[in-house]
Amino acid sequence: MVVKGNLRFICIVLLILLMVGCATVERQAFNKTAHQDLKRIGLIEPACNKEYYVQNLGHAGMSFGLIGGLIAVADMQSKANEFTELMKSRNFKVDNEFQCLLATELQNAGYSVKVIKTKREKADFLNDYSNLDKDVDAYLDIGINAGYICASGMSDYVPAVRLSIRLVKRETKDILYQDIISYGYELRQAKAVQIDAEQRYFFKDFRAITENPELALEGLQKGLPLVAKRIAEDLISQ
């Protein structure tokens, strides 16, 4: 039982790392009153690992030690590969779609937005903002990933979009806002702002997902404007 619990814990930790880039993000609310000079945001192209995960956090293989754990990981990776191909064949690019939605929401919130292209060494926040476009007041750095998660083989697969976000002032490099926002499946270990998904996007098993990929895609896309709107609200909340 201890081995099973440890494997499940490791699986959850790895999943958080996969989805948000960093397991712990210190939440910081944005103080609009203190930063009224912020007018133009540089929206950095989101970090994304380009794979749509399929995770069973209570996989039966975790009951059988290291070998069972490896079998569980292989099974979930196989499902992720198949689901990723289904999403790619439908031209779903979660990072691109979300970037467009967020830019619109920020503009509606009163900001001027400039999209900034950059190369990332990994799907995580940038370590250095010094060499980015300087024609903005602050940089909005984002990591986003999406997929489906179930708690066990007896539970529904639930859509999941995870986003880590950081607003950095260009001149001082101070972090003005930072958070993790979660749509769909709730991973409490991530300590994220939670946005629930509609139950019509829950699937009883992976076969149900593959038999209705359009609905599975809709389940993920449904969360993107909700997350974008929450961020825009956070940036004008005070």
C-alpha positions as CSV (number, residue, x, y, z in Angstrom):
1,M,0.0,0.0,0.0
2,V,2.9,2.4,0.8
3,V,4.4,1.7,-2.7
4,K,1.1,2.3,-4.3
5,G,0.7,5.6,-2.5
6,N,4.2,6.7,-3.4
7,L,3.7,5.9,-7.0
8,R,0.4,7.8,-7.1
9,F,2.1,10.8,-5.4
10,I,5.0,10.8,-7.9
11,C,2.5,10.6,-10.7
12,I,0.6,13.6,-9.4
13,V,3.7,15.6,-8.9
14,L,5.0,14.8,-12.4
15,L,1.6,15.7,-13.8
16,I,1.7,19.1,-12.2
17,L,5.2,19.7,-13.6
18,L,4.0,18.6,-17.0
19,M,0.9,20.9,-17.0
20,V,2.1,24.1,-15.4
21,G,5.8,24.1,-15.9
22,C,6.6,24.5,-12.2
23,A,5.1,22.6,-9.3
24,T,4.9,25.6,-7.0
25,V,3.9,29.1,-8.0
26,E,3.6,31.7,-5.3
27,R,0.3,33.4,-5.9
28,Q,0.3,37.2,-6.1
29,A,-2.7,39.4,-6.8
30,F,-2.4,42.4,-9.1
31,N,-2.6,45.8,-7.5
32,K,-4.2,48.0,-10.2
33,T,-4.0,51.1,-8.1
34,A,-0.3,50.8,-7.6
35,H,0.4,50.2,-11.3
36,Q,-1.9,52.7,-13.1
37,D,1.1,53.5,-15.4
38,L,0.8,50.0,-17.0
39,K,-0.8,50.6,-20.4
40,R,0.8,48.2,-22.8
41,I,1.3,44.5,-22.2
42,G,3.8,42.4,-24.1
43,L,2.0,39.0,-24.4
44,I,4.8,36.4,-24.8
45,E,3.8,33.4,-26.9
46,P,2.8,30.7,-24.4
47,A,5.0,27.9,-23.3
48,C,3.4,24.6,-24.3
49,N,4.7,21.0,-24.5
50,K,2.6,20.3,-27.6
51,E,1.2,17.1,-26.2
52,Y,-2.3,16.6,-24.9
53,Y,-2.1,14.4,-21.9
54,V,-4.4,11.5,-20.8
55,Q,-3.8,10.7,-17.1
56,N,-5.3,8.1,-14.8
57,L,-4.2,9.1,-11.3
58,G,-5.4,5.9,-9.8
59,H,-4.2,3.5,-12.5
60,A,-4.4,-0.2,-11.5
61,G,-0.7,-0.7,-12.4
62,M,0.3,1.5,-9.4
63,S,-0.7,-1.4,-7.1
64,F,2.1,-3.6,-8.4
65,G,5.3,-1.9,-7.5
66,L,7.9,-0.4,-9.8
67,I,7.1,-2.7,-12.8
68,G,3.4,-2.0,-12.4
69,G,4.2,1.7,-12.2
70,L,6.2,1.6,-15.5
71,I,3.3,-0.3,-17.2
72,A,0.9,2.4,-16.0
73,V,3.1,5.2,-17.3
74,A,3.5,3.4,-20.7
75,D,-0.3,3.0,-20.9
76,M,-1.0,6.6,-20.2
77,Q,1.7,7.7,-22.6
78,S,0.2,5.5,-25.3
79,K,-3.3,7.1,-24.7
80,A,-1.7,10.6,-24.7
81,N,-0.1,9.9,-28.1
82,E,-3.3,8.7,-29.6
83,F,-5.3,11.6,-28.2
84,T,-2.7,14.1,-29.3
85,E,-2.9,12.8,-32.9
86,L,-6.7,13.2,-32.7
87,M,-6.4,16.8,-31.6
88,K,-3.7,17.6,-34.1
89,S,-5.8,16.1,-37.0
90,R,-8.4,18.7,-36.0
91,N,-5.9,21.5,-36.0
92,F,-6.2,22.2,-32.3
93,K,-3.4,24.3,-31.0
94,V,-4.2,25.2,-27.4
95,D,-1.4,27.8,-27.1
96,N,-2.4,29.7,-30.3
97,E,-6.1,29.6,-29.5
98,F,-5.6,30.8,-26.0
99,Q,-3.2,33.5,-27.0
100,C,-5.8,35.1,-29.3
101,L,-8.5,34.8,-26.7
102,L,-6.4,36.4,-24.0
103,A,-5.2,39.2,-26.3
104,T,-8.8,40.1,-27.0
105,E,-9.8,40.0,-23.3
106,L,-6.9,42.2,-22.3
107,Q,-7.8,44.7,-25.0
108,N,-11.4,44.7,-23.8
109,A,-10.0,45.4,-20.3
110,G,-8.3,48.6,-21.6
111,Y,-4.8,47.4,-22.4
112,S,-2.8,47.7,-25.6
113,V,-1.4,44.3,-26.4
114,K,1.7,43.4,-28.4
115,V,2.5,39.7,-29.0
116,I,6.1,38.9,-28.4
117,K,7.9,35.9,-30.0
118,T,10.7,34.2,-28.2
119,K,12.6,30.9,-28.0
120,R,12.2,28.9,-24.9
121,E,14.6,26.3,-23.6
122,K,11.8,24.5,-21.9
123,A,8.0,24.7,-21.4
124,D,8.3,27.0,-18.4
125,F,8.5,30.7,-17.4
126,L,11.4,32.5,-19.0
127,N,14.5,33.0,-16.8
128,D,15.4,36.3,-18.3
129,Y,13.3,39.1,-19.8
130,S,16.2,41.5,-20.6
131,N,16.4,40.8,-24.4
132,L,12.7,41.0,-25.1
133,D,10.9,43.9,-27.0
134,K,11.1,47.0,-24.9
135,D,8.2,48.8,-26.4
136,V,5.9,47.6,-23.6
137,D,5.3,48.3,-19.9
138,A,5.2,44.7,-18.7
139,Y,5.6,41.1,-20.0
140,L,2.9,38.5,-19.6
141,D,4.5,35.1,-19.4
142,I,2.3,32.0,-19.7
143,G,2.6,28.2,-19.6
144,I,-0.4,26.2,-20.8
145,N,-1.2,22.5,-21.3
146,A,-4.4,20.5,-21.8
147,G,-5.8,17.0,-21.8
148,Y,-8.1,14.7,-19.9
149,I,-7.7,13.3,-16.3
150,C,-9.5,10.7,-14.3
151,A,-9.1,9.8,-10.6
152,S,-9.2,6.0,-11.2
153,G,-10.3,3.4,-13.7
154,M,-13.8,3.7,-12.2
155,S,-14.0,7.5,-12.6
156,D,-14.9,9.7,-15.6
157,Y,-12.2,11.4,-17.6
158,V,-12.6,15.1,-17.1
159,P,-11.3,17.9,-19.4
160,A,-8.3,19.8,-17.9
161,V,-6.6,23.0,-18.9
162,R,-3.8,24.2,-16.6
163,L,-2.2,27.6,-17.0
164,S,0.6,29.2,-15.0
165,I,0.9,33.0,-15.5
166,R,3.2,35.8,-14.5
167,L,3.2,39.5,-15.2
168,V,6.6,41.1,-15.0
169,K,7.3,44.9,-15.1
170,R,9.8,45.7,-17.9
171,E,11.9,48.3,-16.2
172,T,12.3,46.7,-12.7
173,K,11.6,43.0,-13.5
174,D,9.3,43.0,-10.5
175,I,6.6,40.3,-10.5
176,L,3.2,42.2,-10.5
177,Y,0.9,39.2,-10.8
178,Q,1.3,35.5,-10.6
179,D,-1.0,32.5,-10.4
180,I,-2.1,29.1,-11.5
181,I,-5.6,28.8,-13.1
182,S,-7.2,25.4,-13.6
183,Y,-10.2,24.5,-15.7
184,G,-12.0,21.1,-15.4
185,Y,-10.3,18.4,-13.3
186,E,-9.3,19.8,-9.9
187,L,-5.7,19.0,-8.8
188,R,-5.8,20.3,-5.3
189,Q,-2.0,19.8,-4.9
190,A,-1.5,22.6,-7.5
191,K,-3.3,25.1,-5.3
192,A,-4.9,26.7,-8.4
193,V,-7.8,29.0,-9.1
194,Q,-10.5,26.5,-10.1
195,I,-13.0,26.8,-13.0
196,D,-15.4,23.8,-13.3
197,A,-16.2,22.1,-16.5
198,E,-19.7,21.0,-17.6
199,Q,-20.5,17.4,-17.0
200,R,-21.5,16.9,-20.6
201,Y,-17.7,16.9,-21.3
202,F,-17.1,14.0,-18.9
203,F,-16.2,10.6,-20.5
204,K,-16.7,7.2,-18.9
205,D,-13.4,5.8,-20.3
206,F,-10.8,6.5,-22.9
207,R,-12.7,4.6,-25.6
208,A,-15.5,7.1,-25.2
209,I,-13.1,9.9,-25.8
210,T,-11.8,8.4,-29.0
211,E,-15.3,7.6,-30.2
212,N,-16.3,11.2,-29.9
213,P,-13.2,13.3,-30.4
214,E,-15.2,16.4,-31.5
215,L,-16.9,16.6,-28.2
216,A,-13.6,15.9,-26.4
217,L,-12.1,18.8,-28.3
218,E,-15.1,21.0,-27.5
219,G,-14.6,20.1,-23.8
220,L,-11.1,21.6,-23.9
221,Q,-11.9,24.6,-26.0
222,K,-14.8,25.5,-23.8
223,G,-12.4,26.3,-21.0
224,L,-10.1,28.6,-22.9
225,P,-12.3,31.8,-22.9
226,L,-13.2,31.2,-19.3
227,V,-9.5,31.2,-18.3
228,A,-8.7,34.2,-20.5
229,K,-11.6,36.1,-19.0
230,R,-10.5,35.3,-15.4
231,I,-7.0,36.6,-16.1
232,A,-8.4,39.9,-17.6
233,E,-10.6,40.3,-14.5
234,D,-7.7,39.7,-12.2
235,L,-5.7,42.5,-14.0
236,I,-8.5,45.1,-13.5
237,S,-9.9,43.7,-10.2
238,Q,-8.6,46.5,-8.0
